[in-house]
Amino acid sequence: MNNHDMKQCFGYIRVSTKKQEEGVSLEAQKEAILQYAAQKDLTVTQWFEEAHSAAKRGRPIFTSMMRQLRAKRAEGVIFHKIDRSVRNLSDWEAVTELPNLDIDVHIVTENIDFNSRGGRLTADLLAVFAADFIRNHQAEVKKGQLGRLKQGLYPFRAPIGYLDNYARQDKTKRADQPKRICPIKGPLIKELFDLYATGQYSIRSLMPIMEKRGLRNHADKPLSKHGIETILRNPFYSGLIVMQRSGDVYPGQHKPLITPQLFCRVQDIKSGKAGKKVTKHNHLYRGLFRCALCDAAMTPEKQKGHTYYRCQNSACPTKTVREEILEHDIEHHLTQLQLQPKEIKEMELQWQRWIDSDERHAKQQSLDLAINQTKARLSRLTDLLVDGTLSKDEYNERKRALSLELQQKEVEQANLANPHLSEQEMQKFLELMKNVTQLYQIAKPAEKRWLVENWFSNRTVLRNEPCLEPYSWLRSRDVAELAPYVKMHDPLFELLLRREIK
């Protein structure tokens, strides 16, 4: 019998995941269909291959095939198994209508006559069993995912900057282990947060910077504006797992790439709570100085190759001051604030005494109490949700805020409990403070703005003279007062050490 005398059929094969069990791969399904077709004197004129879960409606290949069958482009269709064809009853109903259109339906693994009442009943029962199986499977998958989340494990694809763990035997993804920091992308994600935390870069201005650094998305393409925004608002990088749809919050087992403090600062900048963001194209001290007489902003303007900062109040005695004058005055104040070798030595000894001091132990007790109180507030949230005092959205929002607060306190507690780490940080800070003027001079414009904003509380101009007042902690020679500010400067110091910002 030649092909023209054989009934022409479509062949439909499907896998729901890229990795299928042995025996149901696309090739295995195709081979079984071809053998069946040869036995039944059928010929497959067109293949429809789909890698899509049949539990979901709207499969494009399946839809296209059904449209062509209804247009009589073939006399029949061959499926490998019912659960390979459809696993939701809506699509199955469309298949069972085909015999009414004189389109034959063949199932390789089942000897079913779709033109008889008994055959259709058997097929319908098998379809119901398949639909029940997928519903039960979905429920079990969700239950397993929830169990992992409660353990602090992220059962989905690792975010950019992290890597999934794979079993050595069959290279399958392991969901029972925390995500690993990617040695290439991880540091770049940290740098992205550090840059944005300075407040001197917009998300758009960070796109070419991170592209130049080599940060790519999962598709190995440069990050888009949306991609950077997604990273910056993801608390996963600070150690929390927050489910986007439900808003549920879980403490993660994975190693954080950034501190909770840095994450919170980035969120404040994004929401505008930390002041207006500027980009590297703005004038150096824009928005940082005000008139000492009328409190008007000193607005920069370019004239004859120089930048002048002008009081916008025409009746005010303060007129303009050149940018070079401001910079010279800043460097002069920083030189006076630099730590001398004798002061460094005394403060190192003071630091050692502080480690064993009653003050530090009191601080530890205070933190322990604060942590317990935060945990108690987290526990009470569930009761408020159950009795209807809080909506689910309010509950998730408060839980996320309290979880971040708890993280920050636990990091501070860990630093107090591990004085060697804190001692290293303090030594680095003191070393940089010994050369604070040079630090400022080698800083890029964005870094200089950050230093001026965070080191000088009063930044005014009186007539044509700058007036600068450093924060008290910067003038202090007391390590107990300096200690809280060491961490605050880590993002900038990390950047200065890399010396790659442009």
N, C-alpha and C positions, 0 to 999 in steps of 0.2 A: 504494500500500500504506500503510495507516494504522499508527500506532505500536503498536496492539494486535497486529498481525500480524507485527511485526518482533521479532527476538530481543532480549531485554533483557539488557544487559551492564553490568558495572562498568567504569569507566575509571580506570586507575592511572597517575599521573605522579609523577616524583621528580626532585629536584635534590639533589646532595650538599653543595653550598655555596651561600651566598647569592648569589655571583656566578658565573654559568655562562657557558660559551662560547655564542656566537651559534648558534641553531638547536636548542638543547636546553633552553631555558628552559621553565618550566611552561606558559606561554601557547603556545609553539611546539609543545610536545608535545600539548597539548589540541587545538589546531587540526588537527594531523596525524591524531589519533585520530578526530575528528569527520568528517574527509574520508573516512577509511577506513571508518567505520561507515556513512556514506551509500552508499558503493559496494557494501558487502556486505549492505545491508538490515538493519543492526543499529541499535539505539538505546541510548544511554548513559543509564541511569537514575540513576546516582550516581557522583560523582567522589571519588577517594581521592588526596589531594595530600600528599606527604611531602617535607620538606626534611631528609634524613637520609642518611648514607652507607650504601649497600647492602652495603658490606664488613662492616658490623656486624650481628650478629643482634639480634633483639628490637625491630625497628622497629614502633612501636605502630600506625601506620595500616595498614601491610602486614598485620600480625597480625590486626587487626580485620576487614580485607577478606577474608582467607582464612577466618576463622571464619564470616563471613556467606555466603561461597560454599559452604562445606561444609554450611551450613544451607539451601541452595538458594534464597537470596534473589535470585539472578540466574541466567541461563542461560549466562553466559560472562563473560570478562574480557578487556579489550583493553590491551596494553602498547605503548608506543612502540617500544622496542628491548629486546632481551634484557638488555643492560647497564644499561638504565634500570629494569628490573624487579628483577633479582637479580644480585648479583655475588659471592655466596658459595653454595657447592654445597648447603648444608643447606636454604636457602630454595628453591633451584631444585628440589630433590627434592619439596618440598611442591607446587610449581606443576605438575610433571609428573604428579602423582597426580590432578589435577583432571579430566582426560578420563576416568579410570576412574569418576568420579562423575557422568559425563554433563555436565560443565561444559566448555564450549569455551574454548580458549586462543587468542587472536589476537595476533600480533606485526605491527605496522604496517609495519615496514621489511623484514620477511622473509616470503616466501611459503612458510609451513611448515604442513603438514598433521599436526596432533598425533594424528590417529587412524590414521596409518600408521607402520609400523616405520621407514621411511626418514626420514619427517618428524621423528620423535622423536629419531632418531640425529643428524640435522643440528642440531636444537635443543640436544641434550646437548653436542655438540661446541662449538657457539657459546657455551654457558654455561661450559664448561671454559676456553675462550679468554678469556672475560670475567673468570673467577676468577683466571686466571694474570695477566691484565693488572693487576688491582687489587693482587695480591700484589707484582708487580714495581714498580708505581707506589708502593706503600707503602714498599718497600725503597729506592727512589730518593729519596723524600721524607725518610726517616730519614737517608740518606746526606748529603743536602743540609743537613739540620738540624745534623748532626754537624759538617759542614764549617764552617757559620756559627759554631757554638759554639766550635770551635777557633780561629776568627778573633777571638773575643771579642764576637760579635754574638748577640743574643737573638732567635731566629726566631719567638717566640710573642708573644702579646698583651702590650703594655707593662704593667708593674705600676702601681698607683695612684701618681701623682706623676710619671710619665713619659708621653711621647706616642710613638706609632708614626709612622714616616715614610711618606708616600704619594707615588707618582709623579704629576707634574703632568698628564700626558696623560690617563690613564684612571683616576686616583684609586685605583689598586691599592696594597696595602701593600708597602713595600720592606723586604726582609730583609737587604739588603746595606749598611745604614747603622745605626749605634748609635742606641738610643732617645734622645729628647730630653727634657730636664727640662720638665715642665709649669709654665708661669709662675704658674699659680694654685694647683695642688695641691702642687707641689714644695716651696715654702716651708712649707706646712702639715705635710707629712710630716716635714720637718726639725724643725719645732717639736714635733711629736709625740714624736720621739726625744729632743729636748732636755728636754721635760717629764718623760718617764719616767726619763731619766738622772739627774735630781735625787734619785731614790729616794723622793720624797714623794708619788707618785701611784700608785694601783693602776690596772690596765687598765680596770676598771669605772668608776672615777672620771674617767677620761679621756674616756669616751664622750660625756657632755654637753658637756664643754669643747670637744672637736673638732667636735661638731655645731654648737655656737655659732659656732666659727671658720668653718664652712662646708665642712669636709672631707667629701666624698661618695665613695661607691664607684663602680664602673663603671656601676651601674644608677641612679646619681644619688640614692641613698638614704644616710642616715646610717650610719656604720660600726658594725657590731655588735662585741661583745666578741671574737668569733672573728676578725673582720676586722682589728681592731687587733693582736691576737696574731700574725696572719699577717704583717702589715707589720713588726712589731718583730723577728721572727725571720728576715726575708728579707735575706741579705747582699748582695743586688743593690744596695741603697741605699748600700752602702759600696764598691761597685765589683766585687764577685764575682758570678759566675753559678753557682748551685748547683742542679742538677737534683733535684727532690724525690724522684722514684721511684728513680733510680739512685744518687743521691748524688754524681755526678760534679761536679768543680769546674773552672771556667774563669775566668781573668782577663778582665773585661769591658772593652770599649772605651768604654762610656758614661761620662759624667761623674758621679762619685759625688755623692749629696746630703749624705752625712755622712762623717765620718772613720772609719777602722777602729777608732780608740781609742774613739769614741763607741759604735760598734756593739758592741764587746767589753764596754764598761761596761753597756750595756743587757742583754746576755746574762747577765752576772754578777748583775745585779739580779733578772732573771727566774728564775735558778736558785737564788737565795738566797745566792750567794757574797759579795754586797756588803752583806749585812745585811738585816734585816727591812724590808719596804716598809711605809710608812704612808701614810695618805691625809690630805687637807686637814682632815679632821674630828678628827684626833688633837690632843692638847695640844701646845703649841709645842715643848717640849724633851723630850718623852717619849722614853726610851731613850738620851738623850745624856749624862746625868749619873749618877755613882755616888758612893756614900759613900766618903770618903777613909779612914775608919777600918776598916770591915768589908767594903768593896767590894760592898755590896749595891746594887741598882738604886734610884735615887731615883724613886719612883712618883708620878705626879701625881694629885691629887684636888681637886675643887671644893668650897669652903666659903665661904658668905656672900659670894658674888660674886668671890672670889679663888681663884686656882689655887696650891696648895701642892705641893711635891715632898717626899715623906716617905721616910725610910729604913725599910725593912720589918723591920729587926732591932730588936725592942723593947728589947733590952739595950744597944743602941749609944747612946753619948752624942749622936750626930747625930740630930736629930729632923726638923725641917722647915725649908724655905726658900721664901719666896714667889717666884713667877715674876717679879714686878717687880724683885726684888733680883738675880736671875740676869741679867735683861736689862740692868739698869744696869751690872753688873760687866762684861758682854760689851762694851758700848759704851765703857766706860772703857778696857779693854785695847785695843780697836780704835783709839781716839783716840791712844794711845801708839804704836801701830804705823804710823800714817799717815805717808806720805812727805812731807817738807817740800820746798818749791820748790828749795832748795839741793841736797838729796839727789837730786831728780829730774834736775837739770842734770848733776850728777856721774855719775849712773847712765847717762844718755844718752851722755855722752862715753865712759864705760866700755864701753857697748854697741858704740859705733863701733870702739873699740880691739879688742874681742873678735871682731868680724867678721873683722878681718885678723890675728888672733892665731894663734900656733902651736897653741894649745889647740883652736881651732875646726877647723883643718886636721887635727889629730890625731883629732878627733871624726869628721870626714868619712872618714878612712882606716879608723877603727874600724867605722863604719857600712858602708863598702864591703865590708870583710871579713865582717861579720855577714850582710850581704845575700847574698854569694857562698856562705857556709856554709849559709844557709837554702835557697838554690836547689839546692845539692848534696844536701841532705837530701830535698828534693822529688824530685829525680832518682832517688835511691836507693829511694824508695818504690815505684816501678814494678818495680824488681828484686825487692823483697821480696814484692810481689804475685805476680809471675810464678813465683818459686820456692816459693810456698805459705807463706812465713813469716807473711804477713798475709792475712786474709780480705778480701773486697771491702768489707764494711762498715767494718772497721778501717782499710783503705786510704783510703776516702773521708773518714772522720773525721779521720785524721791529715793528709790533704791539705788539708782545709778549715782546720784549725787552723794549719798551716804557711803556707797562702796568706794568712790574716789576719795572721799574724806578719810575713810578707814585706811586705804592704801597709803595715803600721804603720812598718816600718823605711824603706820607700821614701818615705813621706810625710815622715818625719823627715829623710831625705836630701835631699828636694826643698826643705825649709825651710832647710836649711844651705846648699844650692846657690843659693838665691834669698834673699839677705839682706834685700832690700828688703821682701819680704812679711813676713819675720820681724821686721824693724824696725818695720813698721806695727803688728804684733800687740803687740810690746813697748811701743810708745808708748801704745797703747790701755790696756794693762795698768797701766802706770805712772800714767796719768791717773786711772784708777779707784782705784788704791791711794792717790792723793793725797787722795781723798775717801772713804776706806773706811768711816768712821763713818756718813756720810750715805747711803752705798750700803746699809749694813745697815739703816738706819732706814726707807728707802723700800721695802725688800724685803718681799714677801709672806711669810706664815708658812712656806710650803714652801721658799722661797729662803733665809730666815733659818736654817732647820734645816741646809740644805746648807752654808751659810757656816760655821756653828759646827762642824759635823762635819768639814769639810775644813780649817779654819784652826787649830783647837785640838786638840792631841794629848792633853792631860790635862784632863779635865772632871770635877771632883770637888767635893764639898761636905764641909767639915770643920766639924762641929757645925752652925752656921747660916751659915757663910761660904763663898761660892763660891771655888774654886781653879782658875784657868785657866792653861794653859801653851800658848802658840802654837807651831806647828811652826817648826822652825829656818829653813826657807826664807822664812817670812813675816817673821821678824825680820832676815833677811839683807839686806844692801845690796850684795850681789855679784850682778851680772846673770847670770853663768855658772851660779850656783846657782838663780836665779829662773827661768831660761829654760825648764826642763822643765815648770814649773807654769803657764806662760802658756796653753798649749793646754788644760790640764785645766779652766780656768775659762771657756773659750769658751761652752759651753752656757748657763751661768748668765748671763754677761754679755750674750749675745744676748737672753735672756729679759728682763733688766732694761732693755735698751734698748727693747724693744717695750712694756714696762709694761702687759701685758694679762692677766697671770695673776690669777685670783681664787681 
